[in-house]
Amino acid sequence: MSAPSVWLITGASRGLGFETAKAALKAGHIVVAGRRGSKSTTQVTELESAGAKWIELDMMLSDIESIITKVEKEYGHIDVLVNNAGYGVGGTVEDLRTSIQTIREVMEVNVMGPIRACRAVIPIMRQQGGGAIVNISSVSGIISYPGISAYSCTKHALEGFTESLSKEIEPFKIRTLLVEPGSMPTGFLDTALSAVNVPRSEPYLGTIADMVLSAAAGGELVKAHGGSPVLAAARIVEAVDRTGVFADRDIGLRLPLGKETQEIIDWGKDLAKHAEELQEIAVSIAV
Ligand SMILES: NC(=O)c1ccc[n+]([C@@H]2O[C@H](COP(=O)([O-])OP(=O)(O)OC[C@H]3O[C@@H](n4cnc5c(N)ncnc54)[C@H](OP(=O)(O)O)[C@@H]3O)[C@@H](O)[C@H]2O)c1
């Protein structure tokens, strides 16, 4: 990809999005950083001073399509879209917190928003002869932990969408990257904490869902597994640019990041073993 590229990054006001914006700027790219509202924060000022241009982009409320068209008009091209904005929802399926409205809202931000952004950017990238789409998924896009079914549902949806999409747009030289981070000490857990702090209803106390949510709320998951958002951002930029650790390797679609990758490896083995064990029964319905 010829530098400097134009990177559009959603949810860049803090956390992984902010670090990715900084890493992309450091690599010499032009960064258009999306945030909700126009509030000025330390991060907003820092990115602005480093050369980023802020745009208001709420993945639930904005007219994502016209905002992307405006960015393309202003810069002449959009080379990389990073669908990073997202948040977690904790609580058992039965509990109030995961009411249908709560689930709809997180689906809107974590799934529909990225889908709309991809649909808007693909014709631009196709016409300019290529580009890259980076969708920030999660280890929860592969493994479903009890207590976070709503969040898991969004990331599984994003995984399925992206895997299919990647094959559709490959002929147009549009690369797709599905990033699967494990726990990182960003604002993510603070946001999710407001959800996991909602008391579990009585029947769930002491169950596995209760234990997972308590561990998340107490910060134990991050302490046990926590990866660095700064290093994760560096890996993402290197993967897109094919520099650094990715200078000589083609990484394909998925980029797992963090210690939970071991859980993904084990999950894959269990899945294969299960399918093998049941293969005889599975094919028994063949006609
Ligand atoms: N941290 C982890 O442990 C972890 C692990 C796996 C995957 N991830 C994924 O990494 C991505 C970034 O999360 P993070 O860890 O950096 O969390 P974070 O520090 O909470 O940052 C989340 C970002 O998303 C933005 N956002 C939330 N709702 C939005 C909306 N409706 N429209 C636009 N922006 C919105 C936030 O903006 P405001 O500042 O306006 O709220 C913020 O910039 C998410 O997709 C998350 O699912 C995180």
Ligand as a Chemical Component Dictionary entry (heavy atoms), coordinates in Angstrom:
data_LIG
# 
_chem_comp.id                   LIG 
_chem_comp.type                 NON-POLYMER 
_chem_comp.pdbx_formal_charge   0 
_chem_comp.three_letter_code    LIG 
# 
loop_
_chem_comp_atom.comp_id 
_chem_comp_atom.atom_id 
_chem_comp_atom.alt_atom_id 
_chem_comp_atom.type_symbol 
_chem_comp_atom.charge 
_chem_comp_atom.model_Cartn_x 
_chem_comp_atom.model_Cartn_y 
_chem_comp_atom.model_Cartn_z 
_chem_comp_atom.pdbx_ordinal 
LIG N1  N1  N 0  -10.576 -4.226 26.301 1  
LIG C1  C1  C 0  -10.851 -5.492 26.129 2  
LIG O1  O1  O 0  -10.674 -6.321 27.048 3  
LIG C2  C2  C 0  -11.322 -5.968 24.774 4  
LIG C3  C3  C 0  -11.177 -7.323 24.460 5  
LIG C4  C4  C 0  -11.623 -7.781 23.230 6  
LIG C5  C5  C 0  -12.171 -6.908 22.314 7  
LIG N2  N2  N 1  -12.308 -5.584 22.644 8  
LIG C6  C6  C 0  -12.924 -4.713 21.637 9  
LIG O2  O2  O 0  -12.060 -3.632 21.371 10 
LIG C7  C7  C 0  -12.835 -2.524 20.880 11 
LIG C8  C8  C 0  -12.395 -1.267 21.596 12 
LIG O3  O3  O 0  -12.706 -1.383 22.960 13 
LIG P1  P1  P 0  -11.726 -0.847 24.099 14 
LIG O4  O4  O 0  -11.180 -2.010 24.799 15 
LIG O5  O5  O -1 -10.806 0.153  23.535 16 
LIG O6  O6  O 0  -12.814 -0.158 25.059 17 
LIG P2  P2  P 0  -13.029 1.362  25.498 18 
LIG O7  O7  O 0  -11.805 1.905  26.124 19 
LIG O8  O8  O 0  -14.286 1.323  26.295 20 
LIG O9  O9  O 0  -13.273 2.143  24.129 21 
LIG C9  C9  C 0  -14.442 1.908  23.385 22 
LIG C10 C10 C 0  -14.547 2.951  22.298 23 
LIG O10 O10 O 0  -15.758 2.694  21.564 24 
LIG C11 C11 C 0  -16.495 3.915  21.529 25 
LIG N3  N3  N 0  -17.930 3.706  21.424 26 
LIG C12 C12 C 0  -18.768 3.032  22.238 27 
LIG N4  N4  N 0  -20.033 3.129  21.797 28 
LIG C13 C13 C 0  -19.986 3.894  20.660 29 
LIG C14 C14 C 0  -20.950 4.373  19.740 30 
LIG N5  N5  N 0  -22.252 4.144  19.884 31 
LIG N6  N6  N 0  -20.515 5.096  18.677 32 
LIG C15 C15 C 0  -19.213 5.393  18.517 33 
LIG N7  N7  N 0  -18.255 5.012  19.377 34 
LIG C16 C16 C 0  -18.652 4.268  20.430 35 
LIG C17 C17 C 0  -16.144 4.639  22.819 36 
LIG O11 O11 O 0  -16.478 6.013  22.689 37 
LIG P3  P3  P 0  -16.885 6.917  23.961 38 
LIG O12 O12 O 0  -15.569 7.389  24.532 39 
LIG O13 O13 O 0  -17.702 7.985  23.357 40 
LIG O14 O14 O 0  -17.640 6.030  24.901 41 
LIG C18 C18 C 0  -14.648 4.372  22.865 42 
LIG O15 O15 O 0  -13.943 5.231  22.017 43 
LIG C19 C19 C 0  -14.300 -2.895 21.099 44 
LIG O16 O16 O 0  -14.870 -3.294 19.878 45 
LIG C20 C20 C 0  -14.237 -4.060 22.067 46 
LIG O17 O17 O 0  -15.337 -4.932 21.916 47 
LIG C21 C21 C 0  -11.893 -5.093 23.849 48 
# 
loop_
_chem_comp_bond.comp_id 
_chem_comp_bond.atom_id_1 
_chem_comp_bond.atom_id_2 
_chem_comp_bond.value_order 
_chem_comp_bond.pdbx_ordinal 
LIG N1  C1  SING 1  
LIG C1  O1  DOUB 2  
LIG C1  C2  SING 3  
LIG C2  C3  SING 4  
LIG C2  C21 DOUB 5  
LIG C3  C4  DOUB 6  
LIG C4  C5  SING 7  
LIG C5  N2  DOUB 8  
LIG N2  C6  SING 9  
LIG N2  C21 SING 10 
LIG C6  O2  SING 11 
LIG C6  C20 SING 12 
LIG O2  C7  SING 13 
LIG C7  C8  SING 14 
LIG C7  C19 SING 15 
LIG C8  O3  SING 16 
LIG O3  P1  SING 17 
LIG P1  O4  DOUB 18 
LIG P1  O5  SING 19 
LIG P1  O6  SING 20 
LIG O6  P2  SING 21 
LIG P2  O7  DOUB 22 
LIG P2  O8  SING 23 
LIG P2  O9  SING 24 
LIG O9  C9  SING 25 
LIG C9  C10 SING 26 
LIG C10 O10 SING 27 
LIG C10 C18 SING 28 
LIG O10 C11 SING 29 
LIG C11 N3  SING 30 
LIG C11 C17 SING 31 
LIG N3  C12 SING 32 
LIG N3  C16 SING 33 
LIG C12 N4  DOUB 34 
LIG N4  C13 SING 35 
LIG C13 C14 SING 36 
LIG C13 C16 DOUB 37 
LIG C14 N5  SING 38 
LIG C14 N6  DOUB 39 
LIG N6  C15 SING 40 
LIG C15 N7  DOUB 41 
LIG N7  C16 SING 42 
LIG C17 O11 SING 43 
LIG C17 C18 SING 44 
LIG O11 P3  SING 45 
LIG P3  O12 DOUB 46 
LIG P3  O13 SING 47 
LIG P3  O14 SING 48 
LIG C18 O15 SING 49 
LIG C19 O16 SING 50 
LIG C19 C20 SING 51 
LIG C20 O17 SING 52 
# 
